[in-house]
């Protein structure tokens, strides 16, 4: 069974807890890198922990959530080999996997309906990268 890494700040915490349930329904394990409550916190520390786990292969993919999705997305994308994709609709999650080989799904916890978020998770985890012309585009992204 594949393990999905999870990270959120306080604004994303409630949705992250729901994602854990959905992952079980889909047959995935999870590793939670925090936060573990709705107490105010800083998203970078949790985003960096998740990105490090995906970089190392500890978790093949991850899901990160903060209020808008922007802050934690910026944090994870500072890691080499991480392609975090901010998604708020299932079609965006599908294309992020197909065309960008995204390895971290990022969602805006305060601006996405639960049913939409659930479908984004399902689509992200079940869609394959198409390769081909998309591969050369990914290879053109410089990593530090």
Secondary structure, DSSP 8 states (H G I E B T S, - for coil): --EEEEEE-TTTHHHHHHHHHHHHHHT-EEEE-S--SSS---HHHHHHHHHHHHHHTSSSEEEEEESSSHHHHHHHTTSTT--EEE-SSHHHHHHHHHHH---EEEEETTSS-HHHHHHHHHHHHH-----THHHHHHHTS---
